[in-house]
Structure formats: C-alpha cells, structure tokens
C-alpha cells in the first residue's frame, strides 16, 4: 500500500491504518528503536507506541514523507525510553554515541534555546550537504540510526579504525563549521 493511502486511512480514522503501517514500516521502526534500546520488549513497546502516536498526530499533522515522520516518532519515543532506562543504568552503549557528539552540540536546557536549536539544525544540514557523500552517510548512520562502529565498517567495507577516523574528522569539521557560524558551544 502506498504512503498516501495509509495516511488517508488515518484521516478516515480507519482501524486498518496502524496495521498497514506495521506491514510496511514495522521492520524500519524496530530497527530504529533497536539501535537505541537493548531490550527487545522495549523495542516492541516503542514500535507500538509509534503507531499510537501516528494515530494521535494524523490529523492535524499531514506528513510530507511518511517514513521520515514515523522514523522521527520512533526515535523520539526510543530516546525517551532510553532516558528512563539509563536512569537505572541499564544501557550504556547508546551513551557512547551521545558522548561522541557532546563537543559539537549544545544542550537544550531552556526555552530560549529552542529557536537556536532550529538554527543549529539548519547549520548542521548545510554542513552535511557540503561534505562528501561517504562521510555524510557514515555520520547519519552513526548519529541518527545509532549504528555501531563495527556495523558501519561492514556496511561501508572499511576497517573500524577508518570509520572512527572519518567520524572524528567529520565531528571536528562540524565543530569548526558551527564555530564559524557563531554557535558557541
């Protein structure tokens, strides 16, 4: 079923909408959640919460790209669950990924920084479009999809040390780009 047809089912409040979403995007949502969460039952809960969140968001939201819309919902739910889990020190793997980006990004502790966050997101997008495709893909797979270094090495047919090196240089370039644009870290 096409994405527009699935969204139309949501608009009609058809009980078929979550089922069709699961059929087409279930594996995609689970993969995103699994990269952040280590417990399979948390991954399944996250997937189901994604369908509920989509149900509650459509309407009024009309997603431009349904897969990205679902991916963002899943990621946000998984990050919330991760926060809950790490309060009890259950999952340290994702902490490593967040620590890698710590020097490049600012924390969103206040309401005033939300506008700045949107501007920073635009600057990051500019940066990603300006770098070479391989570095961009590695960066996105690592920091959006939370792929491990070993998985990235296999996916891009390179050694783990080369992956780490490219990511390190890319983070440094991002930091320099943000500094140049006046973003204080």
KANOR-V411056 format. One record per helix or strand of 3 or more residues. SS is the DSSP state (H for helix, E for strand). FROM is the first residue (numbers start at 1). LEN is the number of residues. Records with the same first field share a line. If there is no record, write none. Layout:
SS: FROM-LEN + FROM-LEN
//
This chain:
H: 3-9 + 16-21 + 40-18 + 66-21 + 93-9 + 113-18 + 133-11 + 149-7 + 160-21
//
